[in-house]
Amino acid sequence: MVFARQECCPQSGRLASKGFMKIQTAFMVLATGALVSACNGWPDSHPAEEAENRPEKFPTYAATAPENATTFTFENRQWMVSSTPVSFRGAKLQAVGTAGATSLYAPQGDAAPYGVLYTPDGTMWRQVVPID
């Protein structure tokens, strides 16, 4: 026998009062609202006009124009030397060849066809990437 102020709870099959269900629903709505409002920076979010002109949190990279980059052929593929230096700390590279005056290195254990190569530039390295 079910009373007018009670409903069956589908998970447990037990009867639950409407008052308890309203409190439970209100709590769920408040918890969801708190989670959603925390995602957009509230209450310290910036106005839209100010946010549009603020610098990004992450760096934006500009592509290097191919006509300004050094290109050469190595193992029947066209390669380009990146303009951004890379620092290797303790990484092991193996010499894989030369292309003109450019010495080329690959990570130790890597075999042809190479996905990326490196060339020394003082104490730093430059990435050499295939462009074909």
Summary of the structure (lengths in Angstrom):
residues: 132
radius of gyration: 30.5
end to end distance: 76.9
largest distance: 91.9
contacts: 252
relative contact order: 0.11
helix: 23%
strand: 34%
